[in-house]
Amino acid sequence: MSYKALERSKPEIYELEGLEVGVTSNCNFKCEYCCAYRRNDGQSLSGAEIIRVLEELPSLKRVRLSGGEVTLKFEDCLQVVDYCSKRGLSTQLNTNATLLNADRIRHLRDAGVSNIHISYNFTKAEEFAAYYGLPAALYGTILENIRLCVEAGIDTVLETLLFRETQYRMKEISESVYALGVRTHEIQNSIVMDHTGWNAISAREDLKKAMTELLAAKREDTTLFLTCMDRFAEQLGLPELPGVFFSHCVDGKKQLHLHGNGDILICELCHPVVIGNIYQGTSLKDIYTHKPAALADFLEKLPCPALDALFPEGV
């Protein structure tokens, strides 16, 4: 299953095909924009428990393992990846890459991980350290592990968040991604997240300029995924190009998030509404047949924080 296969077409029928599992809420980073850090409650799921849940979901096609920092529970992740690979499910590992190493990367590859997804917002160690409040040496660790993932033959995706720190540097970041050997680059448009106080989104013209420059510099052998931009691509006047995909949102429609305490959320970042709990009677298998009230309300309104922020009047 190719990267973001679920997002390449607009969801027409709502059913659970993707599950993001918050393996742990603990993290060794403290990113301002990350809801998982705000909800750092120490909750986690074992590999065996995750597999038990997955076995009840016959229509599932993709499993994303996230956190917190997912590699804090590396052996559990490896167990789930191995299970999913044998079952034919696509697996994505979302990580900051600081706790990977050559041995762990080899084990993930051999277990059959589909892709490793790593945040990449800065091209200089000093800028990385200043923004995250972490030692500059960690930046070198991340770069080395990105290269090791590529060399291991794992489909490696780098994601850049488009916000005030990156909006004027997209071309520079893209060139750095290419130099690392990565050929799949995802640009995640920042969104308003009231629960975190995050408000560093790019204004409409800044977004348009950043994306225009990025698309103009795109190389033929790269693939770009533009996330949270599909509903206003036309208003921004962005061109359609080969290898450029405007990812459709599947959160709440084909994908849900499972937290370590059993809570089911539509999306932990942009819509962290708890719609049920697997330990309190909510069935993931039947969740679109017997919709909880919060899920039914979401599907009726289909809110889009990114669209509302850039086009408050629906222009």
N, C-alpha and C positions, 0 to 999 in steps of 0.2 A: 504494500500500500504506500503510495507516494506521499511525500510531505504535504500536509494540509489538504489531503484528498477530500475530506469532508467539507472543507471551506471553499472548494473550487466551484461549487454550484450552490445556488440559493436554496435553502431548505424549503421543501414543499410539504412533506409529511413529517410530523414531529414524532420522533421515536429515539430511544437512547442508543446511539451508535458510538459515542465517545464518552469516556469517563476520565476525569482528571482526579487523581488521588493525592491528597495532601499527606504524604507518608509521615511527615513530621512537621510541626509548626516551628521547631527550633531552627535557628540560622546563625551562621558566623558573620553575617553582614547585618547592617541596620539601614536598609534602603528607605529613604523618605517616602517613596511612592509605593512601597510594598505592603499590602494589607496583611500578608502572612506575618510580618514582623509585628504589626499592631495587635495581631491576635496570637502572639507568642504565648500559648497557654500550656506548653509542654505535652500536648496531646499527640499521639502517634498511632500508627497501625503497623502490625507485624506483617511480614510477607505472607505467612499462612492465613491471616485474617483477610488480607486483600484478595488472595486467591479464592478463599471461600465465597467472598462477595462476587467475584468475577464469574465463578462457576454457575451462578444463578442468572446470568445475563447472556442468553444465547444470541441476541441480535447485535452484541457489541462488536465493533470493528477496530477501535483504537483505545489504548490506555496511555494516559500521560502521568508520569510520576513526578511530583513536584513537592515543594515545601512551603515555608522554610527552605533549608538547604537539604535536598533529598539525599545527598551522599553521606550525610551524618548517619544514615541507616543503610549503608552500602550493601551489606549482605542481604537485607530484606529486598532491596531493589533488584539485586541479581537474581534472587529467587523468583520474583514476579516476572522479570524479563524472560527468564528461561521458560516459565509456564506459558506466557503469552506467545512466545516464539513457537513452541510446540503445538499450540492451539491455532496458530495462524493469525494472531492478533498483532496489529502494529503497536509498537511501543516507543514512546518518546520520553527521554530523560531531561528534565529542566534543571540546570545546575549553574552555579557561578564558577565552576571548574577549579576552584582553589584546592579542593580535597581529592581531586583525581591524580592519578600517576600512571606510568606506563603499564604496570601490572593490572590495575583496576580497569583501565581502558581495554586491555586485551581480554579480560574476563567478560566485560560487557559485550564486546564484539563477538566473542565465542558463544555467549548466551543468546545472541541474535537480536540485540537492540536495533531498532529501526533507524533512529536518529538521536543525536545528542544536541540539545538546544541550549545555547550559552548567551547570556547578556553581554553586549559589547558596545559601550557608549563612549569610550575614551581611547585616544591613540597614544597617549603619553602617560608614563607611570606617575609623574608628579600630579597631573590633573586627576587621575584616578584616585590617588591617595587623598588629595585635598577634598574631593567630593564625598567619598565614602568614609573618610576618617580612618583609613586603614594603612598599614605599612606599604610603601611603594614597592617593596620586593614581591608582594603578592601579585602585582601586575605581570611580572615576568613569569611567575608560576602559571597564570592563566594563559598567557601566550604560548608557553611551552606545551601545555596540555591541549590547547586547540590544535597545534601542529601534530601532536601525537595522535589525536583523534583522526585527523585527516590522513596521516600516514598509515593508520590502522585500517583504513578503508571504510570507516564509519561515516554515514551521511551526517555531516556536521553543519548546523545552522547557527549563524550568529544573528542576534536580534538587537536592533538599536531602537531605543525609545526616543521618539521625536518630541523634544521639549526644549526649554530655553537654553540648556547646556549644549545641545547638539544641533539645533535647527539651522545654524549657519555653517555647519561643518560636515554635512552629509556626504559630500563628494570626497572629502579627506578620509572620513570613516570608511566609506565604501572602498577606496583604494587600499586602505589598511587591511580590510577584510580579505580582499583579493590577494594581497601579498602573503597572507597567512595560509593561502591555499584553499580557502573556503569559497565555494561557488554558489551558495544559497544564503541570501541576506534578507532578513525580514525587518521591515520598518513598522514599528508599532506606534500609531498615533496616540499621543497621551490623551487621557480622558479625565473628566472631573470625577474625583472620588471624595465625596463629602465626609465619609467616615475616616479619612486620613488627613483631611485638610490640604490635600494635594491640589494645587491650582496653577501648576507651571505649564499649562497647555500652550501650544503655539497658536497665535492668532491666524485668521484665515489667510491673509496675504503672506505671512511668514511660512505657513505650511505649503502654500502654492509655490513660492520661490524655492523652498528647500527641495520639494519633490521634482520640480522642473529641472533643477540643476542635477539632481541625482539621476533622473531618467536620461538626460542628455549625455551623461558620462558612462552610462551602462555598457558593459562589455558583452559581446555576443555569447560568451560561454558562461554567463552568470544568470541566475534566476532571482528575481526580486518578488517578495510578497509584501504588499501594502495592506496593512491590517487596520481596521476601524476607519477605512476611507471609502469603502465601496458605495455607501449611500450618498456620497457627495462628490464623487470623482468627476461627474459631468459638470457640476457647478464650479469646480476648481479648474476645469479646462485641461485636465491631464490627458496626454495622448495614450492611445492603445498601442502597446509595443509587444513583440514576441518575447516570451520569457518574463513578462510582468503580469502578476496576478493580483487583483483586488479581492482579498479574502472576504468571503461572506461570513457574517457572525453566526455561529451555531450554538452559542451559549443559551441554555434554556430550551433550545429547539431540538438539538441532536446531542448536546453535551451538557453534563452536569459535573459539579465538583463534590467530592466526598472528603470531609474533614476527618481528622484523627479521632474525634469523639463520636463519630457516626452521623454528624450533621450533614445534610444534603443542601447544597447551595447552587443557585443558578450560575453564578460566577464569583469567585472569591474576591476579585479585584474590582470590577465595575458594577456588580450587582450582588453584594454579599447578603442576600436575603435567604434565611434558612427556610426551606420549604418542607422539611421533614427530617427524620432521623431513623437510620436503619435499625437502631436498637429500641426504637419506640413505636414500631409498627408500620413504618413506611417501607413499602416494597419498591426497590429500584426496578425490578422486572416489570412491574405493572404501573409504573409511575405516570406513563402517558395514557394509560387506559383509565386509571382512577386518579386523576390529577388532584394534588393538594390545592387548596384555594389559592395560595400564593403563586403557584406555577400557572394555574389557569388565568389568574389576573395578569401575570407577566405576558403570557402568550396573547392575551386579548389586546393589551396596550402596546406590547413590543417597544419598550423605551430604548432610546439610543443616546446615551450620555454624550458621545463624541459629536453626533449630529446636532444635538440641542445646544452644545457649547459653541459650535462654529456658526450654526444657522438657527438662532433662537426663535426666529419667526417662521422657520420652515422654508426659507428662501431656496 
